[in-house]
Amino acid sequence: MKNKAKLRLMALILASLVGASSKVESCAFEGQDKEIVSLEDKLEKSTYVKALEDLNVYDSVECNNIIGTMKSGNMQLFNCLWDEGFYEVQYNDGLGYVECNKCDLVSKYNFENMFVTTNETNMYAEKPSNGETKVVKLDKQSVGGLIKNVGSWALVFVDDQLGFIKTSDLEVLTDTFVLVDLSEQLLQLYKDGVLLLESPVITGKDDSPTDIGDFRVYEKRTNYTMKGENNSYSSFARYVTKFNKEHKEYIHDASWRSNADFEMADDIYKRSGSHGCVNAPYGTAKSVYKNCEVGDVVIIRP
């Protein structure tokens, strides 16, 4: 398998798509010639190792040194299989080895980038025999994989479906980005298109809701004390990632929150939410801080 220098991939398992539909036909948009896109011919696939539990990554099959860990659900690019019962994977710009019996192999399509829709839009998919174009409605802030640009249209994969949307309706995301879903009280951290972690969070309460929108990390701080207007409150956090400068909203750890609080986050935030920040478990806040750089995208959606 060739090691591509920079793969940007969806964090969804897409192997089931092949066989369900071997071709997608686009309609002629604004005078554009019809184009038949063959999945087998046009869309490359890669194999990934997915951790079924938290596991160690070793420097060799002899397991002499642990060079890192893979959290349950995380994926690394598969390289080869060793007789000793280990998968060789691409890990931190080098190679690592993980136990086969603690992993699954999954197959995913390669994408140029990931994107977010900037408003509500239509995705035009397979063209039925009656000549009408099937339309799928996409909400604002839908996240998907960008396969290729076709003139003023983009061939994309969103919500387990292939289709075309206008390039003017999408924003290409940074290699690393954070997605926070307020209704689910859930944070997802993506890096190079792979879902690095998923964690419950507690966001703003009803009278101080977390702002919805697409933001950029503008500052990172450690061992930082946050103060409310007129010193109405003072809270200390070890890892702070700032994303909303206007309303001073940050992603940070919250030592005053228990594990039980985060387990019931979808109820807690309604009656005991934050002042607008995204309260995260310590390990989540640290991972966001360590992986995100100034300029990376933070998406807060309803």
Long-range contacts (C-beta under 8 A, 24 or more apart in sequence): 1-46, 1-47, 1-78, 1-79, 1-80, 3-77, 3-79, 3-90, 4-46, 4-110, 6-192, 7-46, 7-77, 7-110, 7-192, 7-193, 8-110, 8-111, 8-112, 8-113, 8-114, 8-175, 8-192, 8-193, 9-46, 9-108, 9-109, 9-110, 9-111, 9-145, 9-192, 9-193, 9-194, 10-108, 10-109, 10-111, 10-114, 10-144, 10-145, 10-157, 10-193, 11-75, 11-188, 11-190, 11-193, 11-194, 11-195, 12-108, 12-145, 12-157, 12-160, 13-106, 13-107, 13-108, 14-107, 14-108, 14-109, 14-157, 14-160, 15-45, 15-106, 15-107, 15-108, 17-109, 17-160, 17-162, 21-126, 21-162, 24-125, 24-126, 24-162, 24-163, 25-126, 25-127, 26-124, 26-127, 26-150, 26-153, 26-155, 26-164, 27-124, 27-127, 27-133, 29-124, 29-151, 29-152, 29-153, 29-164, 30-152, 32-150, 32-151, 32-153, 35-150, 37-155, 37-162, 39-162, 42-147, 42-148, 43-109, 43-110, 43-147, 44-109, 44-110, 45-107, 45-108, 45-109, 45-110, 46-77, 46-78, 46-107, 46-108, 46-110, 47-77, 47-78, 47-105, 47-106, 47-107, 48-75, 48-76, 48-77, 48-78, 48-105, 48-106, 48-107, 48-108, 48-194, 49-75, 49-76, 49-77, 49-78, 49-87, 49-89, 49-98, 49-103, 49-104, 49-105, 50-74, 50-75, 50-103, 50-104, 50-105, 50-106, 51-75, 51-98, 51-102, 51-103, 52-102, 52-103, 52-104, 53-102, 55-98, 55-99, 55-102, 55-103, 56-98, 57-89, 57-91, 57-96, 57-97, 57-98, 58-86, 58-96, 58-97, 58-98, 59-96, 59-97, 60-97, 61-86, 61-97, 63-97, 67-91, 67-92, 67-96, 68-92, 68-96, 70-98, 71-197, 73-195, 73-198, 74-194, 74-195, 74-196, 74-197, 75-106, 75-194, 75-195, 78-105, 109-145, 109-147, 109-157, 111-145, 111-146, 111-147, 111-157, 111-193, 112-146, 112-147, 112-148, 113-145, 113-146, 113-172, 113-173, 113-193, 114-143, 114-144, 114-145, 114-146, 114-172, 114-173, 114-177, 114-190, 114-193, 115-143, 115-144, 115-145, 115-146, 115-154, 115-156, 115-170, 115-171, 115-172, 115-173, 116-141, 116-142, 116-143, 116-170, 116-171, 116-173, 116-214, 116-297, 116-299, 117-141, 117-142, 117-144, 117-165, 117-169, 117-170, 117-171, 118-169, 118-170, 118-171, 118-214, 119-169, 121-165, 121-166, 121-169, 122-165, 123-156, 123-158, 123-161, 123-163, 123-164, 123-165, 124-163, 124-164, 124-165, 125-161, 125-162, 125-163, 125-164, 136-161, 136-163, 138-165, 140-301, 141-214, 141-299, 141-301, 143-173, 143-179, 143-299, 145-193, 146-170, 146-172, 171-214, 173-297, 174-295, 174-296, 174-297, 175-296, 176-291, 176-292, 176-293, 176-296, 177-296, 177-297, 177-298, 177-299, 178-241, 178-243, 178-251, 178-288, 178-292, 178-296, 178-297, 178-298, 178-299, 179-299, 179-301, 180-210, 180-251, 180-278, 180-298, 180-299, 180-300, 180-301, 181-301, 182-209, 182-210, 182-212, 182-300, 182-301, 182-302, 183-302, 184-266, 185-265, 185-266, 185-269, 187-251, 187-278, 187-280, 187-284, 187-288, 189-284, 189-287, 189-288, 189-291, 189-292, 191-291, 196-287, 196-291, 197-284, 197-287, 199-262, 199-280, 199-281, 199-283, 199-284, 200-262, 200-263, 200-265, 200-266, 200-281, 201-251, 201-262, 201-265, 201-278, 201-279, 201-280, 201-284, 202-254, 202-257, 202-261, 202-262, 202-265, 202-268, 202-269, 202-272, 202-273, 202-274, 202-278, 202-279, 203-269, 203-273, 203-274, 203-276, 203-277, 203-278, 203-279, 204-249, 204-269, 204-273, 204-274, 204-275, 204-276, 204-277, 205-269, 205-270, 205-271, 205-272, 205-273, 205-274, 205-275, 206-270, 206-273, 208-273, 208-274, 208-275, 208-276, 209-273, 209-276, 210-249, 210-274, 210-276, 210-277, 210-278, 210-300, 211-244, 211-247, 211-249, 211-276, 211-300, 212-300, 212-301, 212-302, 213-300, 214-297, 214-298, 214-299, 214-300, 215-243, 215-244, 215-297, 215-298, 215-299, 215-300, 216-243, 216-294, 216-295, 216-296, 216-297, 216-298, 217-241, 217-242, 217-243, 217-292, 217-293, 217-294, 217-295, 217-296, 217-298, 218-242, 218-243, 218-245, 218-294, 219-294, 220-289, 220-292, 220-294, 222-289, 224-252, 226-250, 226-252, 226-277, 228-275, 233-275, 237-285, 238-282, 238-285, 238-286, 239-282, 239-285, 239-286, 239-288, 239-289, 240-285, 240-289, 241-285, 241-288, 241-289, 241-292, 241-298, 243-298, 244-276, 247-276, 248-276, 249-276, 249-277, 249-278, 250-277, 250-278, 251-277, 251-278, 251-280, 251-285, 251-288, 251-298, 252-277, 252-278, 252-279, 252-280, 252-285, 253-279, 253-280, 253-281, 253-282, 253-284, 253-285, 253-286, 254-279, 254-280, 255-282, 257-281
